[in-house]
Amino acid sequence: MHLHTLIVALAITVAVWLVAIGLLLAFGRVGAAKELAGLVPNLLLLFKDLMKDPRVPRSAKVWLAIAAVWLASPIDLLPEFLPVLGPLDDAIVAAAVLRHLVRKAGPDVVYEHWRGERATIARVLRIFGASDGAADVQE
């Protein structure tokens, strides 16, 4: 895979992300736009912080590393340039790793390292079936 292809794929992914944020803003969904804008950077920071946390078991850290390589890899099951479907395999990998982390380290560790709004990570964990409801937060 050439560097040029990686840059194009990354640019398309960012463009789709920005268009989605723009559409949410255009339809008056400011809160949802803010959540989406911060989701990817906050997930990356979350994964980085969890790798350093001694409470996270080594097996979960291995899965974090695999997910990071998968997400960074230009080779995907579904090409990134496919609207909506492109990032789907990455989302599934991130969801599976988050679910595993919550089961191994507990939801409190994940919440502690989340840098965005707590309601966002609570929603993400609920969507992925990784939340037991005990650590969900009130807005």
MILO-172499 format. One record per residue (C-alpha): residue in three letters; y, z, x. Coordinates in steps of 0.5 Angstrom, whole numbers, padded with zeros to 4 digits, always signed. Each point is the difference from the previous one (the first is absolute). Example, Ala and Ser with C-alpha at 12.3 -4.5 7.8 and 13.67 -1.06 7.14 Angstrom:
# residues 2
ALA-0009+0016+0025SER+0007-0002+0002
# end
This chain:
# residues 139
MET+0000+0000+0000HIS+0007-0002+0003LEU+0006+0004+0000HIS+0004-0005-0004THR-0005+0001-0006LEU+0000+0008+0001ILE+0008-0001-0001VAL-0001-0005-0005ALA-0005+0005-0004LEU+0005+0006+0001ALA+0006-0004-0002ILE-0003-0002-0007THR-0003+0007-0001VAL+0007+0003+0001ALA+0003-0005-0004VAL-0005+0001-0006TRP+0002+0008+0001LEU+0007-0002+0000VAL+0000-0004-0006ALA-0004+0005-0004ILE+0005+0005+0002GLY+0006-0005-0003LEU-0004-0001-0006LEU-0001+0007-0002LEU+0008+0001+0002ALA+0002-0006-0004PHE-0004+0003-0006GLY+0003+0007+0001ARG-0006+0004+0002VAL+0004+0003+0006GLY-0005+0006+0001ALA-0006-0005+0000ALA+0004-0004+0005LYS+0001+0006+0005GLU-0007+0002-0001LEU-0002-0007+0002ALA+0005-0001+0006GLY-0002+0007+0003LEU-0008-0001-0001VAL-0002-0004+0006PRO+0004+0003+0005ASN-0002+0007-0003LEU-0007-0002+0000LEU+0000-0002+0008LEU+0003+0007+0001LEU-0005+0004-0004PHE-0005-0004+0004LYS+0003+0002+0007ASP+0001+0007-0002LEU-0007+0001-0002MET-0003-0003+0006LYS+0004+0006+0004ASP-0002+0006-0005PRO-0006+0004+0002ARG-0002+0002-0007VAL-0002-0007-0001PRO-0007-0001+0002ARG-0002-0005+0006SER-0004-0004-0005ALA+0006-0001-0005LYS+0004-0002+0006VAL-0005-0005+0002TRP+0001-0003-0007LEU+0008+0000+0001ALA-0001-0004+0007ILE-0004-0005-0004ALA+0005-0001-0005ALA+0006+0000+0005VAL-0004-0006+0003TRP-0002-0003-0006LEU+0007+0000-0003ALA+0003-0003+0007SER-0005-0005+0000PRO+0002-0007-0002ILE-0007-0002-0002ASP-0001+0002-0007LEU-0005-0001-0006LEU+0006-0003-0004PRO+0005-0003+0004GLU+0007+0004+0000PHE+0004-0006-0003LEU-0004+0000-0007PRO+0005+0003-0004VAL-0002+0007-0003LEU-0008-0002+0002GLY+0002+0000+0008PRO+0002+0007+0001LEU-0006+0002-0005ASP-0005+0001+0006ASP+0005+0005+0004ALA+0001+0004-0006ILE-0007+0001-0002VAL-0001+0002+0008ALA+0006+0005-0001ALA-0003+0003-0006ALA-0007+0001+0002VAL+0003+0004+0006LEU+0005+0004-0004ARG-0006+0002-0004HIS-0004+0002+0006LEU+0006+0004+0003VAL+0001+0004-0006ARG-0008+0001-0001LYS+0000+0002+0007ALA+0007+0004+0002GLY+0002+0001-0007PRO+0006-0002-0004ASP+0004+0005+0003VAL+0000-0003+0007VAL+0002-0007-0003TYR+0006+0003-0004GLU+0002+0004+0006HIS+0001-0006+0004TRP+0003-0005-0005ARG+0007-0001+0001GLY+0002-0004-0006GLU+0001+0003-0007ARG-0006+0005-0002ALA-0001-0004-0007THR-0001-0006+0004ILE-0006+0002+0004ALA-0003+0004-0006ARG+0000-0006-0004VAL-0003-0004+0006LEU-0006+0005+0000ARG-0001+0000-0007ILE+0000-0008-0001PHE-0005+0000+0006GLY-0004+0006-0003ALA+0001+0004+0006SER+0004+0006-0004ASP-0004+0006-0003GLY+0007+0001-0004ALA+0000+0007+0004ALA+0006-0002+0005ASP+0003-0005-0005VAL+0008+0002+0000GLN+0005+0000-0006GLU+0006-0004+0001
# end
